[in-house]
Amino acid sequence: MTTTPLDAFGRREVPGATLPDAARRETGLPDVAEAVRDFNESNQAHEDTWTRAHQAADMVRRGTGEERLAQQDAREAREFHLAVQAEHPHRRASLLRQAIVAALTVGLDAVACWFAAQALGNGQLETLFWAGLFLAILASGEIALDYYSDRNRKAWRLLVLGLVLFVAGLGVLRFLYLATVGTNGAAAALVGATLFTAATSGFVLIGYRALRAAEKFPAWQARRRARQAAREAAAAGARLAGYVAERDRLVDAYVSRIRVFFLKTSTSSQLALMEAAVRAHLSGRDALCGRRFPHGISSGGRM
């Protein structure tokens, strides 16, 4: 299906829609404004369609302005996000997703921390307290490693050393617990404690790498703003398309009815020019500018 191109205001381009008075006299084209006035006076439905078409054209103009502003906001938000992201080009992963991954790694350490806490707790409540404390230290260590990785390498190295000693200490506690409650001897307890220690170290490393790949908080905010602006621009474009479709529907309806009226007052060669003039005016271009219409309807379609 062929679509009619739109101008900068969302109106359909109609070649030859406007004719100077001299050209109209030269071609013998009847007065279009007079014909439209007579046509509207012939039936109230014609006048209503004329008015609604003008109102729809006003909606297109307003929607065009809104869509242009929304597109501009989307471009500015996108450029702002790219500028903020460029400060840390290696950190592009979603902050929320990476934080969830890091939290899951800490959660997977819960079993290992529970075994270590069993060596210190004299009851279930005390054991839960120690296990929670161990998990909090591991989570804080991951966050601190990410924080100081770009700020203070000396502090980062000290944190790495501290976490290594802490994880090793948890391994010793697990060995003591497994050696106490186990029935397979110290060797089996050592193997079990070593495996849990390796798992804890691996989960801490995975959580740290997840945080290292995550975008910075300002970049996360800028990305969310850019996505919101893009959605608003898309919504504005969809509304504008609806306004244009409604305006064109009403214009086509009016022109299809006035075409029969024009056949009574003009030749077949003049018909296309007269229809183009009416279509252009209803689409928002003042081809009939300055002329008055019946029942208080001006060329702008306002009562």
C-alpha positions in Angstrom: 0.0 0.0 0.0 1.4 3.4 -1.0 1.7 5.9 1.9 1.6 9.6 1.5 4.7 11.3 2.8 4.3 13.6 5.9 5.8 17.1 6.3 7.5 18.4 9.4 4.2 18.8 11.1 2.8 15.3 10.4 0.6 16.6 7.6 0.3 14.8 4.2 2.1 16.4 1.4 -0.4 17.1 -1.4 1.3 18.4 -4.6 -0.6 21.3 -6.1 -2.7 21.8 -3.0 -2.3 25.5 -3.0 -2.9 27.7 -6.0 -2.3 31.4 -6.2 -5.4 33.5 -7.2 -3.7 34.3 -10.6 -3.2 30.6 -11.3 -6.7 29.8 -10.2 -8.1 32.4 -12.6 -5.9 31.2 -15.4 -7.1 27.6 -15.1 -10.7 28.6 -14.5 -10.8 26.8 -11.2 -14.0 27.6 -9.3 -13.8 29.1 -5.8 -13.1 26.2 -3.6 -14.0 28.0 -0.4 -17.4 28.9 -1.8 -18.0 25.3 -2.9 -17.0 24.0 0.6 -19.3 26.5 2.2 -22.2 25.4 0.1 -21.4 21.7 0.7 -21.3 22.2 4.5 -24.6 24.1 4.4 -26.3 21.3 2.6 -26.0 18.8 5.5 -25.1 19.1 9.1 -23.1 15.8 8.9 -20.8 17.4 6.4 -20.1 20.3 8.7 -19.5 18.0 11.6 -17.0 16.0 9.6 -15.3 19.2 8.5 -15.0 20.3 12.1 -13.8 17.0 13.4 -11.1 16.8 10.6 -9.8 20.2 11.7 -9.7 19.1 15.3 -7.9 15.9 14.3 -5.3 18.1 12.5 -4.8 20.1 15.6 -4.2 16.9 17.5 -1.6 15.9 14.9 0.2 19.2 15.3 0.2 18.9 19.0 1.3 15.2 18.8 4.1 16.2 16.4 5.5 18.7 18.9 5.3 16.2 21.7 6.9 13.5 19.7 9.7 15.9 18.7 10.4 16.9 22.3 10.3 13.2 23.4 12.8 12.2 20.7 15.1 15.1 21.7 14.9 14.0 25.4 15.7 10.4 24.4 18.7 11.5 22.4 20.0 13.7 25.3 19.5 10.9 27.8 21.2 8.4 25.6 24.2 10.8 25.1 24.4 11.4 28.8 24.4 7.7 29.5 27.2 7.0 27.0 29.2 9.9 28.5 28.9 8.5 32.0 29.6 4.9 30.9 32.7 6.0 29.0 34.4 6.7 32.4 34.3 3.0 33.2 34.2 1.2 29.8 34.9 -2.2 31.3 31.9 -2.1 33.6 28.9 -2.5 31.4 26.9 -5.3 33.1 23.6 -4.5 34.7 24.2 -3.4 38.3 21.0 -5.1 39.6 21.8 -8.4 37.9 25.4 -8.5 39.1 24.3 -7.6 42.6 21.9 -10.6 42.6 24.7 -12.9 41.4 26.9 -11.6 44.2 24.2 -12.2 46.7 23.6 -15.7 45.5 27.3 -16.5 45.9 27.1 -15.3 49.5 24.0 -17.4 50.0 25.8 -20.5 48.7 28.4 -20.0 51.4 25.8 -20.4 54.0 26.3 -24.2 54.4 30.0 -23.8 54.8 29.6 -21.0 57.3 27.1 -23.1 59.2 29.6 -25.9 59.7 32.2 -23.4 60.8 29.7 -21.8 63.3 29.0 -25.2 64.8 32.5 -25.3 66.2 31.8 -22.1 68.2 28.1 -22.1 69.0 26.8 -23.9 72.1 23.2 -23.8 70.9 21.2 -23.2 67.7 20.6 -19.5 68.3 24.3 -18.9 69.0 25.2 -21.0 65.9 22.9 -18.9 63.8 24.5 -15.7 65.1 28.0 -16.9 64.2 26.9 -18.2 60.8 25.2 -14.8 60.0 28.3 -13.0 61.2 30.5 -15.0 58.9 28.3 -14.4 55.9 28.2 -10.7 56.6 32.0 -10.6 56.7 32.2 -12.4 53.4 29.6 -10.1 51.8 31.3 -7.0 53.2 34.6 -8.3 51.9 33.3 -8.7 48.3 31.9 -5.2 48.4 35.0 -3.7 49.9 37.2 -5.4 47.3 35.1 -3.9 44.5 35.1 -0.5 46.1 38.9 -0.3 46.7 39.9 -1.9 43.4 39.8 1.4 41.6 40.6 3.7 44.5 43.4 2.3 46.7 45.4 -0.7 45.6 47.2 -0.9 48.9 43.9 -1.2 50.8 42.7 -3.7 48.2 45.7 -5.9 48.8 45.2 -5.7 52.6 41.6 -6.8 52.1 42.6 -9.7 50.0 45.1 -10.8 52.7 42.4 -10.4 55.3 39.8 -12.4 53.4 42.4 -15.2 52.7 43.1 -15.5 56.4 39.4 -15.3 57.3 38.5 -18.1 54.8 41.4 -20.2 56.1 40.2 -19.6 59.7 36.7 -20.8 58.6 38.4 -23.9 57.2 40.1 -24.6 60.5 36.7 -24.3 62.3 35.1 -26.7 59.8 37.9 -29.2 60.4 37.4 -29.0 64.2 33.7 -29.5 63.8 33.9 -32.4 61.3 36.7 -34.0 63.3 34.5 -33.8 66.5 31.3 -35.2 65.0 32.7 -37.4 62.3 33.4 -41.1 62.6 35.8 -41.5 59.7 38.8 -39.9 61.3 40.9 -36.8 60.9 41.7 -37.5 57.3 38.1 -37.4 56.2 37.5 -34.2 58.3 40.5 -32.6 56.6 39.2 -33.5 53.1 35.8 -32.2 54.0 37.1 -28.9 55.5 39.4 -28.4 52.4 36.5 -28.9 50.0 34.3 -26.4 51.9 37.2 -23.9 52.1 37.8 -24.2 48.3 34.1 -23.7 47.7 34.0 -20.7 49.9 37.0 -19.2 48.2 35.5 -19.8 44.8 32.1 -18.3 45.6 33.8 -15.2 47.1 35.9 -14.8 43.9 32.8 -15.2 41.7 30.9 -12.6 43.7 33.8 -10.2 43.5 34.1 -10.6 39.7 30.4 -10.1 39.3 30.6 -6.8 41.2 33.7 -5.8 39.2 31.8 -6.2 35.9 28.8 -4.3 37.2 28.2 -0.7 36.0 28.7 2.1 38.4 25.6 3.5 40.2 25.6 6.8 38.2 25.8 4.8 35.0 22.9 2.6 36.2 20.8 5.7 36.9 21.7 7.2 33.5 20.9 4.0 31.7 17.5 3.7 33.4 16.8 7.3 32.5 17.8 6.7 28.9 15.5 3.6 28.7 12.6 5.5 30.2 13.1 8.4 27.7 13.2 5.9 24.8 10.0 4.3 26.0 8.3 7.7 26.2 9.6 8.6 22.7 8.2 5.4 21.3 4.8 6.1 23.1 4.8 9.6 21.7 5.4 8.2 18.2 2.6 5.7 18.6 0.2 8.4 19.7 1.2 10.6 16.8 0.6 7.7 14.4 -2.8 7.2 15.9 -3.6 11.0 15.5 -2.4 10.9 11.9 -4.5 7.8 11.1 -7.6 9.4 12.6 -7.0 12.7 10.8 -6.5 10.9 7.4 -9.6 8.8 8.0 -11.8 11.9 8.5 -10.1 13.8 5.6 -10.7 10.8 3.3 -14.3 10.6 4.4 -15.0 14.3 3.8 -13.2 14.3 0.4 -15.1 11.2 -0.7 -18.4 13.0 -0.1 -17.4 16.5 -1.5 -16.1 14.9 -4.6 -19.7 14.2 -5.8 -20.5 17.9 -5.0 -17.5 19.1 -7.0 -18.6 17.1 -10.1 -21.6 19.3 -10.3 -19.6 22.6 -10.4 -16.3 21.7 -12.0 -14.8 19.7 -14.9 -13.0 16.5 -14.5 -9.7 18.2 -15.1 -10.4 20.7 -12.2 -11.6 18.0 -9.8 -8.1 16.8 -8.8 -6.9 20.3 -8.0 -10.0 21.1 -6.0 -9.8 17.9 -4.0 -6.1 18.5 -3.4 -6.9 22.0 -2.1 -9.5 20.7 0.3 -7.3 17.8 1.5 -4.4 20.1 2.1 -6.5 22.5 4.1 -8.1 19.8 6.2 -4.6 18.3 6.8 -3.6 21.6 8.4 -2.2 23.7 5.5 -4.1 26.9 5.0 -5.0 26.5 1.3 -8.2 28.3 2.0 -6.7 30.7 4.5 -8.6 33.8 5.3 -12.0 32.6 4.0 -15.0 32.2 6.2 -17.4 29.3 6.4 -21.0 28.9 7.6 -22.2 28.5 11.1 -19.1 30.2 12.6 -16.6 27.7 11.1 -13.4 29.5 10.0 -10.7 28.2 7.9 -9.0 26.9 11.0 -12.0 24.7 11.8 -12.8 26.5 15.2 -16.2 27.4 16.4 
